[in-house]
């Protein structure tokens, strides 16, 4: 039997975003998460181990918008 593909929600995460657990809980039964943020941001980098457990992660550090979009699409 084929398994249904879950929709993907891309979260452009920022220091002013809701807490990761809050976002993940809200999305839990609806979709898979792809987190997009700059790993070099000193406010966000400590969250990386946690966010990796909550979904796919895309690093934006040093990338153009087009490069970020290409990485998100390839996830």
C-alpha positions in Angstrom: 0.0 0.0 0.0 1.4 3.4 -0.9 2.1 5.9 1.9 0.6 9.3 1.5 3.1 12.1 1.1 2.7 14.8 3.8 2.7 18.4 2.8 5.8 20.4 3.7 5.7 23.8 5.5 8.8 25.9 5.1 9.5 28.0 8.2 11.8 31.0 7.7 12.9 31.1 11.3 14.0 34.3 13.0 14.8 35.3 16.6 11.4 36.9 16.8 9.6 33.8 15.6 7.4 31.7 17.9 9.4 29.0 19.9 10.3 26.0 17.7 8.3 23.5 19.9 5.2 25.7 19.6 5.5 25.7 15.8 6.3 21.9 15.7 3.3 21.1 17.9 0.9 23.1 15.8 2.2 21.4 12.6 2.5 17.9 14.0 -0.7 16.4 12.5 -0.7 18.6 9.4 2.7 18.6 7.7 6.5 18.1 7.9 8.6 21.1 8.7 11.6 22.6 6.8 13.4 25.2 8.9 15.3 27.9 7.1 17.7 30.2 9.0 21.3 31.5 9.2 23.4 29.1 11.2 25.8 31.9 11.9 23.2 34.0 13.7 24.4 34.0 17.4 20.8 34.1 18.6 19.7 31.1 16.5 22.8 28.8 16.3 22.2 27.4 19.8 18.8 26.2 18.7 20.2 24.1 15.8 20.4 20.8 17.6 16.8 21.2 18.8 15.5 22.3 15.4 17.2 19.4 13.6 15.1 17.1 15.7 12.0 18.9 14.6 12.5 18.7 10.8 14.7 19.3 7.9 17.1 22.3 8.2 18.4 24.6 5.5 21.3 27.0 6.3 21.0 30.4 4.6 24.5 31.7 5.6 26.1 33.4 2.6 23.5 32.2 0.1 21.5 34.3 -2.3 17.7 34.0 -2.2 17.8 31.9 -5.3 20.3 29.5 -3.7 18.2 29.2 -0.6 15.1 28.5 -2.7 17.0 25.8 -4.6 18.0 24.1 -1.4 14.5 24.3 0.0 13.1 22.7 -3.2 15.7 19.9 -3.0 14.7 18.9 0.5 
